[in-house]
Structures are given as C-alpha cells and as structure tokens.
Amino acid sequence: MKFVKVLMVLALTLMLAAPASAADIEIAKQSTINKILKSGELRVGFDASYAPFEITDKNGRYIGFDIDLGKELAKAMGVKFVPVNTDFDGIIPSLLSNKFDVIISGMTLTQQRNLQIGFSDAYFLMGQGVMVSNKLQGKIARYKELNDPKYVVVSRLGTTGEEAVKKYLPKATYKSFEKEVDCGMEVISGRADAFVFDIPALENIASVQGKGKVFVLNDPFTFEPMAIGYKQGDPDFANFLNNFIFQFKNDGRYQRLYDKWFRSEAWKSQLKK
C-alpha cells in the first residue's frame, strides 16, 4: 500500500512538473539570445553625443567606451556588431519597439526606468558633478551653493542630471536642452552659470570646448550605476549579460578600455577640429 502511495505521489509530481518544463522551454525559445544568434547581429542602441562613451569621429564612425563594450558583447556572442544611433529621450521606446536589441548608452539604472525595461548588473559607476562658469571662481566651491534663483543651472532633458537639479537645487533657475553640447555652450558663452551632468562628460567638454572658461566640481554628489538595458521578461538574456559583465570587468578588458577612454586623450585626435 505504501509503495502504491509513493507511485501516486511520483506520478502527480511529474504531471505538475511537465507544464512548467514546457513553459521554460518556450521562454528559452523566445529569448533575445536566440533572435540575435538567428540573425547573426547584435543591434546596439545609443545616442552618439556623449563623449567619451559614444561619439562620432571625423570619419563618421562611432567610437567610445560603450561602443567598444558593445563590440566585446557581440564578439562574446559570435555575431556582428550593429550600431544604431538614436535620440536619448526616445531610446527606451525604441528598444521596446524592437529598433535594437540592447541599450548601451551611458544609461543610469534608475528605479523609474527599471519599471519599463530590464537592466544588467552595472558595468560603470557614475556620479553627477557641475561645470561652472569661470566668472564664479572663488564664489562657488560646492554644488549646494548654486541653490539660489540668481543662478541659471542647465542640464540635458530626460537625464539624471535634470533629476539631480530638481532634487538638489530646487531654488536655482533651471533650463533644459536636448543635447549636452548645447548645455555646455550655455555655460561657456556665459548665458548660464552651471551645467549639472555626468562627471566624465563635463570634464571632456571643459577640456575641449571650455578650456579657460569653465571649471568642474568633480566630487560626485549622486550614485549612478550604468547598465545595459534590455526588454523585460527574458531571464536567459539577463543571465548571459550579467555573466558577460562579470567576465569583462575581471579579465582585464574593462581596465584596458577605462585607460583608453578616461586616462588618455589620444582618442581626441580622432574627432573633428
């Protein structure tokens, strides 16, 4: 009798497990991994206006830390890297409408964005800083000192820089622009007092366009992990991306790219003068 009961329990367990197994197989078939492998291409979405992460060189080619990261990801999958340049403010809708497979565009993993798309583990840690007009030398030493209506503070529309201004500098007179180059020129030209944005981008603008006209407060006042964005509901792709990033950050490739794009200025010779 006891043996019969054991057989019945075993049979019931198998019956319950079968649908789950079939569902798992179906999920695996629908994974972005299979779509990429079948097409032989990894389409990477980014906005090529964010040096040194993604930018266009003087020959019209896309270069930058994120571009190299995307190429490494494509290589790991054994497929062709296909760059897809798109405006940042529409980059999440473009991913969701299948314009590309992943977002690698200096995008900060925020809880609001995470409600719309999935994110990999962080591949880069970022923070907000401030590029300040030289006319405020000796007057502004900390970002909090800009929290006054008499100061015009700018940032890029739809970015964490804009969120930071609204959260930490609510009293400042705020203006937004669609491109960071426009934000930078507002400060360089004297039409604005400060530009809140990602520190590497600010330092690049200050050294290239704003030399002698601006200074950067590069002590980050926010914590912003950058990650690869992908469509939700794809555990297999999430697992692959996280394992790729773990490998990438620990086998020397991350350090080589970091040194290339953040500790050297050799890449600037590839840009238009």
Contacts in CASP RR format, 6 or more apart in sequence:
PFRMAT RR
TARGET T0000
AUTHOR 0000-0000-0000
METHOD contacts of the structure
MODEL  1
MKFVKVLMVLALTLMLAAPASAADIEIAKQSTINKILKSGELRVGFDASY
APFEITDKNGRYIGFDIDLGKELAKAMGVKFVPVNTDFDGIIPSLLSNKF
DVIISGMTLTQQRNLQIGFSDAYFLMGQGVMVSNKLQGKIARYKELNDPK
YVVVSRLGTTGEEAVKKYLPKATYKSFEKEVDCGMEVISGRADAFVFDIP
ALENIASVQGKGKVFVLNDPFTFEPMAIGYKQGDPDFANFLNNFIFQFKN
DGRYQRLYDKWFRSEAWKSQLKK
27 235 0 8 1.000
27 236 0 8 1.000
28 34 0 8 1.000
28 236 0 8 1.000
30 234 0 8 1.000
31 234 0 8 1.000
31 236 0 8 1.000
31 237 0 8 1.000
32 101 0 8 1.000
32 230 0 8 1.000
32 231 0 8 1.000
32 234 0 8 1.000
32 237 0 8 1.000
33 77 0 8 1.000
33 236 0 8 1.000
33 237 0 8 1.000
33 240 0 8 1.000
35 101 0 8 1.000
36 42 0 8 1.000
36 77 0 8 1.000
36 79 0 8 1.000
36 101 0 8 1.000
37 77 0 8 1.000
37 79 0 8 1.000
39 79 0 8 1.000
40 78 0 8 1.000
40 79 0 8 1.000
40 80 0 8 1.000
41 79 0 8 1.000
41 80 0 8 1.000
41 81 0 8 1.000
41 82 0 8 1.000
42 70 0 8 1.000
42 73 0 8 1.000
42 74 0 8 1.000
42 77 0 8 1.000
42 79 0 8 1.000
42 80 0 8 1.000
42 81 0 8 1.000
42 82 0 8 1.000
42 101 0 8 1.000
42 102 0 8 1.000
43 82 0 8 1.000
43 84 0 8 1.000
43 99 0 8 1.000
43 100 0 8 1.000
43 101 0 8 1.000
43 102 0 8 1.000
44 70 0 8 1.000
44 73 0 8 1.000
44 74 0 8 1.000
44 81 0 8 1.000
44 82 0 8 1.000
44 83 0 8 1.000
44 84 0 8 1.000
44 100 0 8 1.000
44 101 0 8 1.000
44 102 0 8 1.000
44 103 0 8 1.000
44 104 0 8 1.000
45 83 0 8 1.000
45 84 0 8 1.000
45 85 0 8 1.000
45 86 0 8 1.000
45 91 0 8 1.000
45 94 0 8 1.000
45 95 0 8 1.000
45 99 0 8 1.000
45 100 0 8 1.000
45 102 0 8 1.000
45 103 0 8 1.000
45 104 0 8 1.000
45 105 0 8 1.000
46 53 0 8 1.000
46 54 0 8 1.000
46 62 0 8 1.000
46 66 0 8 1.000
46 67 0 8 1.000
46 83 0 8 1.000
46 84 0 8 1.000
46 85 0 8 1.000
46 86 0 8 1.000
46 91 0 8 1.000
46 103 0 8 1.000
46 104 0 8 1.000
46 105 0 8 1.000
46 106 0 8 1.000
47 54 0 8 1.000
47 85 0 8 1.000
47 86 0 8 1.000
47 87 0 8 1.000
47 88 0 8 1.000
47 91 0 8 1.000
47 105 0 8 1.000
48 54 0 8 1.000
48 55 0 8 1.000
48 56 0 8 1.000
48 62 0 8 1.000
48 85 0 8 1.000
49 55 0 8 1.000
49 88 0 8 1.000
49 179 0 8 1.000
49 180 0 8 1.000
49 181 0 8 1.000
50 88 0 8 1.000
50 105 0 8 1.000
50 106 0 8 1.000
50 180 0 8 1.000
50 198 0 8 1.000
50 201 0 8 1.000
51 64 0 8 1.000
51 201 0 8 1.000
51 204 0 8 1.000
51 271 0 8 1.000
52 64 0 8 1.000
52 65 0 8 1.000
52 200 0 8 1.000
52 204 0 8 1.000
52 261 0 8 1.000
52 262 0 8 1.000
52 267 0 8 1.000
53 64 0 8 1.000
53 65 0 8 1.000
53 66 0 8 1.000
53 105 0 8 1.000
53 106 0 8 1.000
53 200 0 8 1.000
53 201 0 8 1.000
53 261 0 8 1.000
54 62 0 8 1.000
54 63 0 8 1.000
54 64 0 8 1.000
54 65 0 8 1.000
54 66 0 8 1.000
54 67 0 8 1.000
54 105 0 8 1.000
54 106 0 8 1.000
55 62 0 8 1.000
55 63 0 8 1.000
55 64 0 8 1.000
55 271 0 8 1.000
56 62 0 8 1.000
56 63 0 8 1.000
56 85 0 8 1.000
57 63 0 8 1.000
57 270 0 8 1.000
57 271 0 8 1.000
57 272 0 8 1.000
58 270 0 8 1.000
58 271 0 8 1.000
58 272 0 8 1.000
58 273 0 8 1.000
59 270 0 8 1.000
62 83 0 8 1.000
62 85 0 8 1.000
63 267 0 8 1.000
63 270 0 8 1.000
64 261 0 8 1.000
64 267 0 8 1.000
65 124 0 8 1.000
65 257 0 8 1.000
65 258 0 8 1.000
65 260 0 8 1.000
65 261 0 8 1.000
65 262 0 8 1.000
66 104 0 8 1.000
66 105 0 8 1.000
66 106 0 8 1.000
67 83 0 8 1.000
68 257 0 8 1.000
68 260 0 8 1.000
68 261 0 8 1.000
69 104 0 8 1.000
69 123 0 8 1.000
69 248 0 8 1.000
69 257 0 8 1.000
70 81 0 8 1.000
70 104 0 8 1.000
71 81 0 8 1.000
72 248 0 8 1.000
72 253 0 8 1.000
73 81 0 8 1.000
73 102 0 8 1.000
73 104 0 8 1.000
73 228 0 8 1.000
73 241 0 8 1.000
73 244 0 8 1.000
74 80 0 8 1.000
74 81 0 8 1.000
75 81 0 8 1.000
76 244 0 8 1.000
76 247 0 8 1.000
82 100 0 8 1.000
84 94 0 8 1.000
84 99 0 8 1.000
84 100 0 8 1.000
86 94 0 8 1.000
86 99 0 8 1.000
86 100 0 8 1.000
87 178 0 8 1.000
88 105 0 8 1.000
88 156 0 8 1.000
88 158 0 8 1.000
88 159 0 8 1.000
89 157 0 8 1.000
89 158 0 8 1.000
89 178 0 8 1.000
91 103 0 8 1.000
91 105 0 8 1.000
91 107 0 8 1.000
92 103 0 8 1.000
92 113 0 8 1.000
92 116 0 8 1.000
92 117 0 8 1.000
94 100 0 8 1.000
95 102 0 8 1.000
95 103 0 8 1.000
95 117 0 8 1.000
95 229 0 8 1.000
95 230 0 8 1.000
95 231 0 8 1.000
96 116 0 8 1.000
96 117 0 8 1.000
96 231 0 8 1.000
101 230 0 8 1.000
102 228 0 8 1.000
102 229 0 8 1.000
102 230 0 8 1.000
102 241 0 8 1.000
103 117 0 8 1.000
103 228 0 8 1.000
103 229 0 8 1.000
103 230 0 8 1.000
104 228 0 8 1.000
104 229 0 8 1.000
106 124 0 8 1.000
106 126 0 8 1.000
106 198 0 8 1.000
106 226 0 8 1.000
107 113 0 8 1.000
107 226 0 8 1.000
107 227 0 8 1.000
107 229 0 8 1.000
108 126 0 8 1.000
108 160 0 8 1.000
108 224 0 8 1.000
108 225 0 8 1.000
108 226 0 8 1.000
108 227 0 8 1.000
109 119 0 8 1.000
109 122 0 8 1.000
109 224 0 8 1.000
109 225 0 8 1.000
109 226 0 8 1.000
109 227 0 8 1.000
110 160 0 8 1.000
110 163 0 8 1.000
113 119 0 8 1.000
116 232 0 8 1.000
117 229 0 8 1.000
117 230 0 8 1.000
117 231 0 8 1.000
117 232 0 8 1.000
118 229 0 8 1.000
118 230 0 8 1.000
118 231 0 8 1.000
118 232 0 8 1.000
118 233 0 8 1.000
118 238 0 8 1.000
119 227 0 8 1.000
119 228 0 8 1.000
119 229 0 8 1.000
119 230 0 8 1.000
120 227 0 8 1.000
120 228 0 8 1.000
120 229 0 8 1.000
120 230 0 8 1.000
120 238 0 8 1.000
120 241 0 8 1.000
120 242 0 8 1.000
120 245 0 8 1.000
121 227 0 8 1.000
121 241 0 8 1.000
121 242 0 8 1.000
121 245 0 8 1.000
121 246 0 8 1.000
122 225 0 8 1.000
122 226 0 8 1.000
122 227 0 8 1.000
122 245 0 8 1.000
123 226 0 8 1.000
123 227 0 8 1.000
123 228 0 8 1.000
123 245 0 8 1.000
123 248 0 8 1.000
123 249 0 8 1.000
123 254 0 8 1.000
124 225 0 8 1.000
124 226 0 8 1.000
125 223 0 8 1.000
125 224 0 8 1.000
125 225 0 8 1.000
125 226 0 8 1.000
126 198 0 8 1.000
126 199 0 8 1.000
126 200 0 8 1.000
126 220 0 8 1.000
126 224 0 8 1.000
126 225 0 8 1.000
126 226 0 8 1.000
127 198 0 8 1.000
127 199 0 8 1.000
127 220 0 8 1.000
127 221 0 8 1.000
127 222 0 8 1.000
127 223 0 8 1.000
127 224 0 8 1.000
128 160 0 8 1.000
128 161 0 8 1.000
128 164 0 8 1.000
128 196 0 8 1.000
128 197 0 8 1.000
128 198 0 8 1.000
128 199 0 8 1.000
128 220 0 8 1.000
128 221 0 8 1.000
128 222 0 8 1.000
128 224 0 8 1.000
129 143 0 8 1.000
129 196 0 8 1.000
129 197 0 8 1.000
129 198 0 8 1.000
129 199 0 8 1.000
129 202 0 8 1.000
129 216 0 8 1.000
129 217 0 8 1.000
129 218 0 8 1.000
129 219 0 8 1.000
129 220 0 8 1.000
129 221 0 8 1.000
130 140 0 8 1.000
130 143 0 8 1.000
130 146 0 8 1.000
130 194 0 8 1.000
130 195 0 8 1.000
130 196 0 8 1.000
130 202 0 8 1.000
130 216 0 8 1.000
130 217 0 8 1.000
131 184 0 8 1.000
131 187 0 8 1.000
131 194 0 8 1.000
131 195 0 8 1.000
131 197 0 8 1.000
131 202 0 8 1.000
131 205 0 8 1.000
131 206 0 8 1.000
131 214 0 8 1.000
131 215 0 8 1.000
131 216 0 8 1.000
131 217 0 8 1.000
132 140 0 8 1.000
132 146 0 8 1.000
132 187 0 8 1.000
132 193 0 8 1.000
132 194 0 8 1.000
132 214 0 8 1.000
132 215 0 8 1.000
132 216 0 8 1.000
132 217 0 8 1.000
133 187 0 8 1.000
133 188 0 8 1.000
133 190 0 8 1.000
133 192 0 8 1.000
133 193 0 8 1.000
133 194 0 8 1.000
133 213 0 8 1.000
133 214 0 8 1.000
134 212 0 8 1.000
134 213 0 8 1.000
134 214 0 8 1.000
134 215 0 8 1.000
135 190 0 8 1.000
135 193 0 8 1.000
136 193 0 8 1.000
136 194 0 8 1.000
137 215 0 8 1.000
139 145 0 8 1.000
140 146 0 8 1.000
140 193 0 8 1.000
140 194 0 8 1.000
140 217 0 8 1.000
141 217 0 8 1.000
142 217 0 8 1.000
143 168 0 8 1.000
143 169 0 8 1.000
143 196 0 8 1.000
143 217 0 8 1.000
143 221 0 8 1.000
144 168 0 8 1.000
144 169 0 8 1.000
146 153 0 8 1.000
146 169 0 8 1.000
146 172 0 8 1.000
146 193 0 8 1.000
146 194 0 8 1.000
147 168 0 8 1.000
147 169 0 8 1.000
147 170 0 8 1.000
147 171 0 8 1.000
147 172 0 8 1.000
148 171 0 8 1.000
148 172 0 8 1.000
149 171 0 8 1.000
149 172 0 8 1.000
149 173 0 8 1.000
150 173 0 8 1.000
151 172 0 8 1.000
151 173 0 8 1.000
151 193 0 8 1.000
151 194 0 8 1.000
152 172 0 8 1.000
152 173 0 8 1.000
152 174 0 8 1.000
152 175 0 8 1.000
152 186 0 8 1.000
152 191 0 8 1.000
152 192 0 8 1.000
152 193 0 8 1.000
152 194 0 8 1.000
153 165 0 8 1.000
153 169 0 8 1.000
153 172 0 8 1.000
153 173 0 8 1.000
153 174 0 8 1.000
153 175 0 8 1.000
153 192 0 8 1.000
153 193 0 8 1.000
153 194 0 8 1.000
153 195 0 8 1.000
153 196 0 8 1.000
154 174 0 8 1.000
154 175 0 8 1.000
154 176 0 8 1.000
154 177 0 8 1.000
154 183 0 8 1.000
154 184 0 8 1.000
154 186 0 8 1.000
154 187 0 8 1.000
154 192 0 8 1.000
154 194 0 8 1.000
154 195 0 8 1.000
154 196 0 8 1.000
155 161 0 8 1.000
155 162 0 8 1.000
155 164 0 8 1.000
155 165 0 8 1.000
155 174 0 8 1.000
155 176 0 8 1.000
155 177 0 8 1.000
155 183 0 8 1.000
155 195 0 8 1.000
155 196 0 8 1.000
155 197 0 8 1.000
156 162 0 8 1.000
156 176 0 8 1.000
156 177 0 8 1.000
156 178 0 8 1.000
156 179 0 8 1.000
156 180 0 8 1.000
156 183 0 8 1.000
156 197 0 8 1.000
157 176 0 8 1.000
157 177 0 8 1.000
157 178 0 8 1.000
158 176 0 8 1.000
159 197 0 8 1.000
160 198 0 8 1.000
160 222 0 8 1.000
160 224 0 8 1.000
161 196 0 8 1.000
161 197 0 8 1.000
161 198 0 8 1.000
162 176 0 8 1.000
162 196 0 8 1.000
164 196 0 8 1.000
164 221 0 8 1.000
164 222 0 8 1.000
165 172 0 8 1.000
165 174 0 8 1.000
165 196 0 8 1.000
166 174 0 8 1.000
168 221 0 8 1.000
169 196 0 8 1.000
175 186 0 8 1.000
175 192 0 8 1.000
177 183 0 8 1.000
177 186 0 8 1.000
180 195 0 8 1.000
180 197 0 8 1.000
180 201 0 8 1.000
180 205 0 8 1.000
181 205 0 8 1.000
181 209 0 8 1.000
183 192 0 8 1.000
183 195 0 8 1.000
183 197 0 8 1.000
184 192 0 8 1.000
184 195 0 8 1.000
184 205 0 8 1.000
184 209 0 8 1.000
185 209 0 8 1.000
186 192 0 8 1.000
186 195 0 8 1.000
187 193 0 8 1.000
187 194 0 8 1.000
187 195 0 8 1.000
187 214 0 8 1.000
188 205 0 8 1.000
188 209 0 8 1.000
188 210 0 8 1.000
188 213 0 8 1.000
188 214 0 8 1.000
195 202 0 8 1.000
195 205 0 8 1.000
198 224 0 8 1.000
199 216 0 8 1.000
199 218 0 8 1.000
199 220 0 8 1.000
200 262 0 8 1.000
202 216 0 8 1.000
202 218 0 8 1.000
203 216 0 8 1.000
203 218 0 8 1.000
205 214 0 8 1.000
206 214 0 8 1.000
206 215 0 8 1.000
206 216 0 8 1.000
207 265 0 8 1.000
208 268 0 8 1.000
208 271 0 8 1.000
228 241 0 8 1.000
228 245 0 8 1.000
230 237 0 8 1.000
230 238 0 8 1.000
230 241 0 8 1.000
248 254 0 8 1.000
260 266 0 8 1.000
260 267 0 8 1.000
261 267 0 8 1.000
END
